[in-house]
C-alpha cells in the first residue's frame, strides 16, 4: 500500500497509508483525541474527519473547542434546526441554511407563518435531536438521483438548487440519522458535538434567492457557541446593542431622522448637526496640522469623465445619473478622487511640491438596495473625510506610515484602543497591469510589517487576498467598540492607475514629465457612519467636548430664573454649548428628562445658590452633586470641554515655552 506523509503543526511528520481518514489518524495518535476530534484542516482547508488523505499534506486535527470548529457547530446546528422544523411541521420545505456572522439561519417554505412562541418549541426538539447523537455521513449522489429524491419528497426548492450546482462539482448529501440535506459541508462527526449552547433568535421574511420576483420564504435566525459562557456573552452584547441602537438614541436625543421620501438620506436636526460639525472641526484641525489643504469639488460631472476614470465600468451600477434636456448624461459623484486629480492638474507641478495633500469633506452618492439601508450605518448619501496624496513612489512608504500614525492617534482620541489593520490585495476585477500591482503590494506589505512592529501589541494586522479596490490595494482600519463589536472605518488605498488615466503629471528633477502615485485616504470614512458608531460606542453619553448640548441650567423655583439666565449667559460667553430650562416643572422631572437626552452636565440653582453665587453640578451617570462657586464651575467646565487634540497642542506649547 502506498504511503503519504502528513505534517502536524509542531513540524512532526508521520507516514500513513494513502486513503487513511482523519478519524483513523486521530485514533492512531490517541483514544482521547479520537473521542474529541470533530474535523480536520487539510492543507489549509476545513474538511470532514471522514475524508481520505490522498497525498502529502499539512494537517491539523480539530476538537470542538478550537476556533475553526465554531463555524461547524453553527452549520450543524442549522441542519438540526431544519430537521426539528420538519419533524414538528411535516410538509415544510427547507431551502438554504448558511452560517453567518455570529450565527446561522435557515429559510423555509411553510403555509402558516412561524410565531415567536414557536421558537422554544423548535429549540426543545433540537435538543432531542442533539441528544440522539446521530452521526453525520456524506454521500455523493448523481444529479438524477438527487432530483428524483427531492421531487418525490416535495422539496421543489432543492430540485432547483441541484440544477444550479456546476457540473464539475460533486453533489454532496449529508445525513444525520434518517434526515438528509444537500450541502457542501463539512460537518462534525455527530449531532452530539453541537452541545447545548444554542438559541433561536428571530423570524423574518426572505425572498427565495434574494429576488423579489420569487416566493417569500420564512427565515429563522439562530446562534450557537461552544459553551454557555460564550453564548451568554453574545446575548449580553445583543442586549447592550439594542440599548445603544443609534436610531433609538437619535430619536431620544433629537439628533436626526429618516423618512420614505428620501430613502438612505439623513435629516439632521440641530443637535445632530452640531455633533456632525464638531467631528468635522476636529478632523479639519488634525488634517491642517498634518499638511493637508482643504478643497471642494463638484457633486455632479459628465458621464464621460467617469468612463475615463474607470468608475463607470467598475462602479456604474452603484451611481446615480441624470439626463439633461440637451441629452448630456451627468453622474452624482460616488467618490471624490477624480475631482481631486483635476485640482492637482490645474497648473504645473514640480517634484519639489510633493507630497501634495488634498482633503475634502465631500458629499458622495452611492446606490444601496433598500433592504441594505440601516440608519446612519448604511446610507445612500454621505460625507467622507476624503483626502488624496500625490507623491513619488519613493515617498510612498513614509507617507503610508505617517497616515497610519495620524489615524491611530485620532482613534485613540475617541476612545478606540483596539485596532486591526487589514491589507486587502488585488481583486479579480481590477484595472492596471500586474507590474504596478506588484510594486504597490510590495510597499504596502513592508508598511504593514512596520505597523505591527510599532503597534506595541495594541495594533494587530491581517491580510485579505482579493479584497482590494479595483484601482489598488488598501489598508482597512477596524475598530473595536465598548461592547466588543468591530467596525471598519478608515482606509488607505495606494493607486498607480487613476492619475495616469486622468492625465496627472509633475515635472521631475530632470525636467521630465512623470505620473504621480496617489493615495486615497479616509480616516472617519463616512461621517454619517462614524457618527452612528460613536453614538452606540458611547451609548449617547458623549465626552463633554463632543456633546451637542454640553450644559443645561435648571432652576429649582421660578424665583431664581434671573440667576439661571445669568449662569446660562456666562456659559455661552465661555464658548460652551448651553441651554436653560425655565419650565414650571419639578427639578427631578427636569433632571430625568435631560439625563434621558444624555446631557453631560446639569447645573441646578435654587435660592441658596442664587444668594451665594454658586451652582449645584450633576454629571450624567453620577448620583453625586457638587456645589461650587460659579466662576470655579465655569473654569472647570471650560477645561473639561477642551478637545483632546487642542489640549495636546496647549500642553506642547506650554512645555516648549
Secondary structure, 3 states (H helix, E strand, C coil): CCEEEEECCCCCEEEEECCEEHHHHHHHHCHHHHHHEEEEEECCEEEECCCEECCCEEEEEEECCCCCHHHHHHHHHHHHHHHHHHHHCCCCEECCCCEECCEEEEEEECCCCCCCCHHHHHHHHHHHHHHHCCEEEEEECCHHHHHHHHHHCCCHHHHHHHHHCCCCCCCEEEEECCEEEECCCCCCCEHHHHCCCEEEEEEEEEEHHHCCCCCEEEEEEEEECCCHHHHHHHHHHHHHHHHHCHHHHHHHCCCEECCHHHCCCCEECHHHHHHHHHHHHHHHHHHHHCCCEECCCCCEEEHHHHHHHCHHHHHHHHCCEEECCCCCEEEECCCCHHHHHHHHHCCCCEHHHCCEEEEEEEEEECCCCHHHCECCCECCEEEEEEEEEEECHHHHHHHHHHHHHHHHHHHHHCCCCCEEEEEECCCCCCCCCHHHHHHHHHHHHHHHHHHHHHCCCCEEEEEECCCCECCECEEEEEEECCCCCEEEEEEEEEECCHHHHCCCCEECCCCCEECCEEEEEEEEEEHHHHHHHHHHHCCCCCCCCCCCCCEEEEECCHHHHHHHHHHHHHHHHCCCCEEEECCCCCHHHHHHHHHHCCCCEEEEECHHHHHHCEEEEEECCCCCEEEEEHHHHHHHHHHHCCCHHHHHHHHHHHHHC
